[in-house]
Amino acid sequence: MSAVLPDWEFKSQDGIERYEYSPDPRLRMIFLTRRGGVSRGDYESLNLSFDVGDKTYHVEENYTRVRQALQLPAILTVKQTHSDTVLPIAYERTPPELLEGDACFTDCTGLGLGLKVADCLPVYIYASDMRCVGIAHCGWRGTAARLAEKTARLMSRRFSVPLPDLRFSLGPCICPNCYLVGDDVRDRFDDDFPAAHKFFSPVTTAKGNTRYGLDIRAANRWLLREMGLVEVRSLGLCTRETTSLFYSVRRGKTTGRNLAVIALRSAPPA
Ligand SMILES: [Zn+2]
C-alpha cells in the first residue's frame, strides 16, 4: 500500500474549474472555483446562488454546466440562513426551496449536497465505510453554534457510525489575517465554546480599536478533533486573497457564491 496520501486535485472540465478530493473511489468532495460560468460583472462567472442579485437564467445555466462537468445530475442546495439547523436528506426529490438550514446529510448515492459560500467555511463529513456524507456551513455563527459538531452527532446517531469512524475535511475559507471581528462576535463564543480564546488573535487597528483575527478553520478543527473525528486532507486556501478563484463577501459586498459539494458515488453499472 502506498504511504502517500491523496490530496485535493485541481481539475478542469469544459471550462469549469474545481478542486476535488476523493480519498475513496465511492466518495467525492468538490469545491468549485468561480471560473467557467456565464455570470457577468461582480458575479463573474460561475455564481451558484440565486439569492445574491444575479440573473436567474445565468445561475440556471451555471448549474447546468456544473452538473454536466461533474457528471452529477442531482445537486441539492437549501436556503441557508446562518442557523444551526441540520437537515437529513432522504431522497433527491425533496423540494429544496422548502428546506431551510445550514447543514445536511444523506446516505443517498449519486446525490450531491451543495453549500453556497463566500468566505464561510464548508466542513465536509463522511463515514469511513461510506455509509453517509454531510456538509456544514460554518461562518462565525455556525462555528459558535457548533454546527459541525451537531451535524456529526446527528449523522453518527442516524446511521449508527461511531464518532471516531467519521472523517472530516475543511474547504477554503477566509483566513484570520483577513477576518477581523469585534467584541460582539467574540462574546458569542464565550458561553458554548470553552477554547474560544485560542481562535481570536487581538489586533490594534489604526484608530486604536481592538479587533480580533478569527480563525474559523482552527476552531472547527478543534471542535471535531475533540469529539474524536479524524481529519483527512483539508484545502487551506484563503477565499479573500485568492481573487481569481473564489468569491469573497469581505472583498466586495455584491458578489457571487462558490459551491462546495459532497457526494457518494453511484455504483458503476454491472
Ligand atoms: Zn486571507
Residues whose N, C-alpha, C, O or C-beta is under 5 A from the ligand:
A	BS01	ZN	C175 N177 C178 C238 R240 E241
